[in-house]
Amino acid sequence: MLLQAISQEVTIAWMVAMEIDLRKSVTLNNGVEMPRIGYGVYLITPGMTERCVHEALSVGYRSIDTAQCYGNEREVGIAVRKSGRPRNEVFITTKLWGCSGYRDTQQSIDASLQRLNLDYIDLLLIHEPTGDVPEIYKAMEDVCRTGKLRAIGVANFLDDAYLRLVEQAEIIPAVNQVETHVFRQQASLRKLMKSYGTQPEAWSPLAAGRNGFFTQPVLTEIARAHGKSVAQVGLRFLYQQDIIIIPKSTHIERMRENREIEDFVLTDEEMQRITLLDKGKSLFKWW
Ligand SMILES: NC(=O)c1ccc[n+]([C@@H]2O[C@H](COP(=O)([O-])OP(=O)(O)OC[C@H]3O[C@@H](n4cnc5c(N)ncnc54)[C@H](OP(=O)(O)O)[C@@H]3O)[C@@H](O)[C@H]2O)c1
């Protein structure tokens, strides 16, 4: 009787844990689960990357966003291995840089795998729509079929570039990572991506602090009402719309803060007020 009760309790605890896990990830269009909150390592020097990724993993991040052009893939791989976490518990994204066609893309993927020192990459993105995109993407599709890539996608593919790609792709991009924050909300691109089954992911979800993000009056007022920070409100606004976020911080207390956005909900009215902050254009002038 006692054993039965214990076993029931264990099962319930397991189900609750599973439910939480499911809530914390999104299912990509090929069935792969990707965490909704990740940690970005752009502009983190190779010398700081191992410490930062170690700290990010220690406060609960399970998804790391790097790129060939960040110059820190090697250190990301070292930190993940040293953490002792099973490979399938950490989701690794990297991005191709400067590829021009089919063959150099295949070589470039192998070079990333070597630097990361991994057998597979969870998500590989084309960093920007340059080079012979159809050939680059075809190479990614072929490598994906071998199992070295669990999912493939793109970054910075705005309306036309995205449409051109999906119309010729055999594998619809699982993710499109684009500049997305309260000042550039990308509503129409997200609607288009949804119609094809591509998951939106926000780069610079804190606007990298630009345009007075951390002191913005509407965000400050809403943050005060919830006992939260401006960063948490800005991130929650994206999270609440099912956009994957990858905030970057080199400070462990901010890494922690940026993940603590699941214990409050923005009201419809608050969402509306933040929607009005959209300027509809880039703060970076890259894409
Ligand atoms: N695909 C692309 O083209 C592309 C382009 C840009 C970025 N990304 C990806 O997106 C990730 C995030 O974007 P991002 O790094 O540009 O900018 P971000 O995450 O929007 O903002 C990072 C900035 O905000 C500060 N910060 C972070 N958390 C904070 C908090 N709670 N309170 C106050 N300040 C805080 C950081 O400073 P501290 O470090 O000092 O805390 C840093 O200056 C990148 O790391 C990268 O992985 C991709």
Ligand as a Chemical Component Dictionary entry (heavy atoms), coordinates in Angstrom:
data_LIG
# 
_chem_comp.id                   LIG 
_chem_comp.type                 NON-POLYMER 
_chem_comp.pdbx_formal_charge   0 
_chem_comp.three_letter_code    LIG 
# 
loop_
_chem_comp_atom.comp_id 
_chem_comp_atom.atom_id 
_chem_comp_atom.alt_atom_id 
_chem_comp_atom.type_symbol 
_chem_comp_atom.charge 
_chem_comp_atom.model_Cartn_x 
_chem_comp_atom.model_Cartn_y 
_chem_comp_atom.model_Cartn_z 
_chem_comp_atom.pdbx_ordinal 
LIG N1  N1  N 0  21.941 36.240 -36.190 1  
LIG C1  C1  C 0  22.437 37.444 -36.014 2  
LIG O1  O1  O 0  22.744 38.162 -36.981 3  
LIG C2  C2  C 0  22.597 37.955 -34.629 4  
LIG C3  C3  C 0  22.887 39.326 -34.427 5  
LIG C4  C4  C 0  23.019 39.773 -33.115 6  
LIG C5  C5  C 0  22.867 38.895 -32.058 7  
LIG N2  N2  N 1  22.609 37.566 -32.276 8  
LIG C6  C6  C 0  22.442 36.610 -31.171 9  
LIG O2  O2  O 0  21.527 37.145 -30.229 10 
LIG C7  C7  C 0  22.148 37.172 -28.943 11 
LIG C8  C8  C 0  21.621 38.311 -28.100 12 
LIG O3  O3  O 0  21.784 39.553 -28.775 13 
LIG P1  P1  P 0  22.823 40.668 -28.291 14 
LIG O4  O4  O 0  23.917 40.008 -27.555 15 
LIG O5  O5  O -1 23.156 41.477 -29.481 16 
LIG O6  O6  O 0  21.975 41.628 -27.381 17 
LIG P2  P2  P 0  20.896 41.476 -26.184 18 
LIG O7  O7  O 0  20.872 40.110 -25.640 19 
LIG O8  O8  O 0  19.655 42.109 -26.676 20 
LIG O9  O9  O 0  21.513 42.477 -25.111 21 
LIG C9  C9  C 0  22.777 42.271 -24.554 22 
LIG C10 C10 C 0  23.190 43.542 -23.791 23 
LIG O10 O10 O 0  22.303 43.775 -22.712 24 
LIG C11 C11 C 0  23.030 43.725 -21.463 25 
LIG N3  N3  N 0  22.162 42.963 -20.541 26 
LIG C12 C12 C 0  21.805 41.666 -20.620 27 
LIG N4  N4  N 0  20.928 41.347 -19.658 28 
LIG C13 C13 C 0  20.723 42.477 -18.938 29 
LIG C14 C14 C 0  19.921 42.773 -17.812 30 
LIG N5  N5  N 0  19.143 41.839 -17.242 31 
LIG N6  N6  N 0  19.947 44.037 -17.310 32 
LIG C15 C15 C 0  20.740 45.000 -17.886 33 
LIG N7  N7  N 0  21.519 44.763 -18.963 34 
LIG C16 C16 C 0  21.509 43.514 -19.482 35 
LIG C17 C17 C 0  24.327 43.028 -21.775 36 
LIG O11 O11 O 0  25.367 43.525 -20.949 37 
LIG P3  P3  P 0  26.255 42.574 -20.000 38 
LIG O12 O12 O 0  26.858 41.498 -20.873 39 
LIG O13 O13 O 0  27.261 43.530 -19.456 40 
LIG O14 O14 O 0  25.325 42.036 -18.964 41 
LIG C18 C18 C 0  24.584 43.440 -23.213 42 
LIG O15 O15 O 0  25.139 44.720 -23.276 43 
LIG C19 C19 C 0  23.640 37.298 -29.286 44 
LIG O16 O16 O 0  24.484 37.024 -28.205 45 
LIG C20 C20 C 0  23.749 36.333 -30.426 46 
LIG O17 O17 O 0  23.804 35.005 -29.958 47 
LIG C21 C21 C 0  22.473 37.100 -33.554 48 
# 
loop_
_chem_comp_bond.comp_id 
_chem_comp_bond.atom_id_1 
_chem_comp_bond.atom_id_2 
_chem_comp_bond.value_order 
_chem_comp_bond.pdbx_ordinal 
LIG N1  C1  SING 1  
LIG C1  O1  DOUB 2  
LIG C1  C2  SING 3  
LIG C2  C3  SING 4  
LIG C2  C21 DOUB 5  
LIG C3  C4  DOUB 6  
LIG C4  C5  SING 7  
LIG C5  N2  DOUB 8  
LIG N2  C6  SING 9  
LIG N2  C21 SING 10 
LIG C6  O2  SING 11 
LIG C6  C20 SING 12 
LIG O2  C7  SING 13 
LIG C7  C8  SING 14 
LIG C7  C19 SING 15 
LIG C8  O3  SING 16 
LIG O3  P1  SING 17 
LIG P1  O4  DOUB 18 
LIG P1  O5  SING 19 
LIG P1  O6  SING 20 
LIG O6  P2  SING 21 
LIG P2  O7  DOUB 22 
LIG P2  O8  SING 23 
LIG P2  O9  SING 24 
LIG O9  C9  SING 25 
LIG C9  C10 SING 26 
LIG C10 O10 SING 27 
LIG C10 C18 SING 28 
LIG O10 C11 SING 29 
LIG C11 N3  SING 30 
LIG C11 C17 SING 31 
LIG N3  C12 SING 32 
LIG N3  C16 SING 33 
LIG C12 N4  DOUB 34 
LIG N4  C13 SING 35 
LIG C13 C14 SING 36 
LIG C13 C16 DOUB 37 
LIG C14 N5  SING 38 
LIG C14 N6  DOUB 39 
LIG N6  C15 SING 40 
LIG C15 N7  DOUB 41 
LIG N7  C16 SING 42 
LIG C17 O11 SING 43 
LIG C17 C18 SING 44 
LIG O11 P3  SING 45 
LIG P3  O12 DOUB 46 
LIG P3  O13 SING 47 
LIG P3  O14 SING 48 
LIG C18 O15 SING 49 
LIG C19 O16 SING 50 
LIG C19 C20 SING 51 
LIG C20 O17 SING 52 
# 
